[in-house]
Amino acid sequence: MRRQRQQRTGRRETSPASVAATSTPSSSARVFVNHGIDINTNLGEGFGPYRIEGESDMLPYVTSANIACGAHAGDPLLMEAALEEVRYYGLSLGAHIGYPDLQGFGRREIHLSSSELRATILYQLGALAGLARTLGFEITQVRPHGFLYRQMFHDARTAATIARAIAEYDRWLVLIGPSGPNLMAAGERAGIRVAGEVWVDRTYDGTGNLLPHSHSRAVIKNPQEILNQAKHLIQHGEVIAVDGTRVKLEFDTIHLHAHVAQAKYVAEQIRLMIPHPCSLTAEPFPIGYEEGSELAYNV
């Protein structure tokens, strides 16, 4: 049985959201946040002497931070420094996993077998968890990066492999990913909770998928337009797609990052839009023997 989670210490004294879900295998895998919305950001996405400016500026306004685990970015010293910041601000800890692609920052198209992807995910989770353990706290959530993140929306095999690897490592972890049927199905089959995520500074197509970075309209650069999209998401649960259609998105967390135009101001304003921001929490639910046997990665 998993040991009891230790309380994190830090400046913020907020309680994580409760999770409304039953403990049956047929229950939805989605994390239902009763008292607010999680706001997450990425941390430690440099390498060696290279740093991402402004990452720390986001931390007073978010409820969780996902630390790069050394595949697409990050290294042991950066991870350790990021963990200290997460502890100082009292945030929930996320593992920011990606393809092993430092040169391409994890955004290049890479295809691994299920067994290769499983191994690299477990490797990254183990690296961050080992460092976190020395500070007395544990990973709460897992957020894929770059091409791996976008693959989850289109490729059911990739989404299932990610979820199964996480379940094999720790069924208490929440998988953050693009809102959509692949994320939900992967979580239900693997027996872990999932949390749909939305972006405030990225453009969506009519299917609810993010436009790739190569698209000329992929990124919203005007701070007021970013805030308008955030407000529309929070109040109506939808975005206006690039073709003008309204797309409903079920989400439990909003992603912010240091590359957003006027990032600190935007983060502060979005924090004010959410009356009760809170971290994601989840408990594992049992799965039957037949479902458990699927963890053999035979897809």
Secondary structure, 3 states (H helix, E strand, C coil): CCCCCCCCCCCCCCCCCCECCCCCCCCCCECCECCCCEEEEEECCCECCECCCCCHHHHHHCCEEEEECCCCCCCHHHHHHHHHHHHHHCCEEEEEECCCCCCCCCCCCCCCCHHHHHHHHHHHHHHHHHHHHHCCCCCCEEEECHHHHHHHHHCHHHHHHHHHHHHHHCCCCEEEEECCHHHHHHHHHHCCEEEEEEECCECECCCCCECCCCCCCCECCCHHHHHHHHHHHHHHCEEECCCCCEEECCCCEEECCCCCCCHHHHHHHHHHHCCCCCCCCCCCCCCCHHHHHHHHCCC
